[in-house]
Each structure stands twice: as structure tokens, then as C-alpha cells.
Amino acid sequence: MSAPSVLFDAPGPRTVARHRLYSVVALVALVAVLGFVVWRLYDRGQLTYEKWEVFVTPAYIEALFVDGLLVTLQMAVSAVLLAVVFGVVFGVGKLSDHWFIRWPCWLVVEFFRAVPVLLLMIFVFFTIGIDREGAPYWSVVIALMLYNGAVLAEVFRAGIQAVPAGQAEAAYAIGMRKSQVMNVILLPQGVKIMLPAIISQMVVALKDTSLGYVVAAPGLTAVGKLIWNGEQNQVPTAIVLAALYILTNLVLTALAALAQKKLVGEKKPLEVSMVGDLDAGRNA
Amino acid sequence: MNVVLDNLDLVVRAFTYTLLLFVIAGVLSLVLGTFLAALRVGPIAVLRRAVAVYVTLIRNTPLLVVLIFFRIAGPKVGLNFNFIDVVVGDIRFNNLFAACVAGLTIYTSTFVCEGLRAGINAVPLGQAEAARAIGLPFGGVMREVVLPQAFRAAIPPLASVQIALLKNTTLAGAFGVGEAFYRMKGFTNEAPGERAEIFLIFALVFVVLVEIVSFVANRLERRARVAT
């Protein structure tokens, strides 16, 4: 359903003519803005070959992809895998029948969802020890695990609750125990509903790996910083960095959409209504 | 003695910066986001597509990279905010602050746009059709029927976006604004032995701030809700 159909009638001939005029004006304005940006870049000498040379030099391209993108992806994947474990434990914990399990799980989840990732990152960084080998890398992974894990815990809870109640009732009726119902009946069905949300969370994690900048962690941003410090080509580097992040995220988003279609069908993506979600509305 | 309690004035000043960043960027992002959303659902196909592309690009760029554009790449092409330098008491609004506000606004407004668009899409088709059937012009349809319902549906996603913004203001600390993250990092550097207390105090203040925003959002949602 396209949005305009909700809001307007089919335009008549006069409105069509008016809209054509607006379109032309808008197009001219957009071209003017783009033209101004390009002209400004050119005027300040940002479009010269020297500034962009590094991005057609094989060694630098290799650095960008191997030391940059690959490490960033590696951090994001390991953070999300750990976050899934964290999320299962605390998401299931929040559904426990015992208050002494439910409450601490609730507290942990709420805490890590509300605390900015940067604060977590610095704290973990200093706790590991700032001169320990690999400390920046692991502080990024652990901080992202805690934050995304807390978000995923909510996803898991919602996913498990989205399994029709009859499933659990039937399982109890044939004599399964509570843990069996969860492990054999609810979780496998829940995961199917949750997979798109988990992949979407990858996008958030991937974007957040860039926060490793503050602890000098490796990854795309770090490689970018090295390049612009060496070559003094801040503008081209920023553009290339943004392009790489955007492309990777678009691929992940497409994957999530595919998983949604294959596994869940046309139903709405799982919505975790709450607050503190960096990426609320992404699926809307 | 605890380094945080000894320097309470610094902590207060840091959180003042955090709140200022949040409020200024929050208001600006709501304005800009509403404007983007209006173009995004408007009748001009060119603008609809252009805004869709723009929003997709910005949303998939990490906020850190957006801030790199404003703080590190921007000055190279004359995009600096040197004309801004206002001092109010202990608080200094300089070019660093302005660049961070600009980055946060640009980034957050795209999420506001998507939230509002989702809200408008949540209004049932029959509502707009009925409004048109009783003869309301486009402005009337929007003002009297569609937008009130759209804003109601958009409150939860907009609240999430604003809370994310509150947490994202910490990135300004990485670019030289003396807000909470900057201060927390400073304290942790000074007294690594007390890092746990420092982290807990700053984290708890953030938890409280987030709870306040979500409480206000809940109240707004309840007030906006109508009997169906």
C-alpha cells in the first residue's frame, strides 16, 4: 500500500498539472543542492586525484576490506552471537515462574538497555586493563554483547509469547515438564519468528562497532582514521567509510527481509515496543 | 574518597551539557523529521523518492561516521560552526557543541521521519476516505482526521527515538564536548581503581533520565488515547 492513497484522492487534470510544476521545481532544487555540494568539494580541492588515490591503490583497498570491514564484521558477528546467548538466558529468565529468577533478569535487562554503550565500553576497557593485548577489541565485543543481549532478551521474550498458547498447553497435556516445553516446543518455534529481528539487530551492532573509535579498537573506522591521518584526505575517507557501512547494512537488511518472508510470511515483523531501542521503527 | 562525590560540580556541569544536547537536538530533530515525513508521504513523487534515498543513507550510516563528517571532514570544506560562540554561565556553546548538535539532529531526524511515516500508515484507509467523503479539503483531512491519529500512533516510536538520542549524546563526548561520557572517561582515567563506582553512578543517572523520558511518553500516550 503506498502512503499517498490513504491521503489523497486521485488527482484531477489541474492538480496533475500543478504537481508536474512542483516536481520540476523540486527536481531543480535537488540538482542545485547536489551541484552545490559537488562544487564545494571541487572548490576546496577534495576531488583531486591525489586525495582519492589511496582508494584505488590495492594495498589500501586490501587494508580497508581485510583490516577494516572484515574485522568490523567479525566484531559485530561475535557480539551478536554472544548477545543471542545472553538474550536467551535473560529472556527465558524473565518468563520464569519464580520471582527470584524473574526479578534479577528484569533488572539486568532494563539496566543494560538504558545505559549508553559508550559508558559500558569504557568501563569494560578499563576493567580488562587498558594495556592488555586485544583489550579494545574485546571491550567493543563485550559492551555490544551486553547492550544487544538486553535488547534481544526482549525480542526472545516477545517471540516466545508469540507462540500460540495451545502449543504449550498441548505439550503439558502430553506430560512434558516445564523445561521440556520451553526447549522442545516454545524455543524452536520462537526462533523462527525471531530470526529476522536478530538479523536486524546485526545492523545495529554493526553500526555500533564504530563506537570502538573511543577505545582505539580495530575495524573500519580505525583504518579510516589511519588513512586520513596519513593522507590528510578526511573528506574522501569519510565518504568511503560511510559508503562501506551503508552497503553492508543494506545487504544485512535485505537478508532480514528475506528471512522474514521465508520464515514468518507476510505477518508483521516482531515488534518490541520499548524505549531505549536504538533502532525503533526500523521494521515499521 | 570517591572522585565523583568530590567533584559534584563537574558532574552537574557534564549532565547539563548532556541535557542541553538532548533537548536542542531533540527539538530540532522533531522539526526536521516532521518536515522530511511530510515530503516522504506528500504528493510529489520526486521528493518522495529523494527523501526515501536520503533517509536510507543516513539511517545506515553509524552516528559516529555522521559526526566524523561534521567534526573532522566538514571543516576541510568550510563547514565549521566558528560563528557560534556563546557563553552562558559555565556552559559554553562553541563550534564543537554546534557540530555535535548538527550531527545528532541529522541522524535522529531520519528516525523521526520513519516513526511519523509509520504513524501515518497506521491510520486506517477508511478514516481518510470518510473525511474526504464528507467534503473536507486536503488540509482539513490532514489536520482534523489523519494527523491527530497519526501522532497518537507515532508516540511510542518517537519516544524510542528520543531515548536513543539521549543515549547517543554520549558520542559528543568523543568529539570534545564536555558532557557525561567525557567526564566519566576523565574520572576513570584519574582514578582507575574506582571505575566501578564511577560507572555505576553515571549509568544510574542515565537510567533515571531514560525512565523520566519514557514516563513522560507513557503519559502523553495515555492522554492521546481515545476510547475505541
Interface residues (C-beta under 8 A of the other chain):
Chain A: M1 A3 P4 S5 V6 L7 F8 D9 P11 H19 Y22 S23 A26 L27 L30 R40 L41 R44 Q46 E110 F111 A114 V115 P116 V117 L118 L119 L120 I122 F123 F126 T127 V203 K207 D208 T209 S210 L211 Y213 V214 T221 G224 W228 Q234 V235 T237 A238 I239 L241 A242 Y245 I246 N249 L250 T253 S273 M274 V275 G276 D277 L278 D279 A280 G281 R282 A284
Chain B: R40 V41 G42 P43 I44 A45 V46 L47 R48 A50 T56 L57 R59 N60 T61 P62 L63 L64 V65 I68 F69 I72 A73 K76 V77 G78 F111 E114 G115 R117 A118 I120 N121 V123 L125 A128 R132 F138 V141 M142 V146 P156 P157 A159 S160 V161 I163 A164 K167 N168 T170 L171 G173 A174 A180 F181 M184 K185 T188 P192 R195 A196 F199 F202 A203 F206 V207 V210 E211 V213 S214 A217
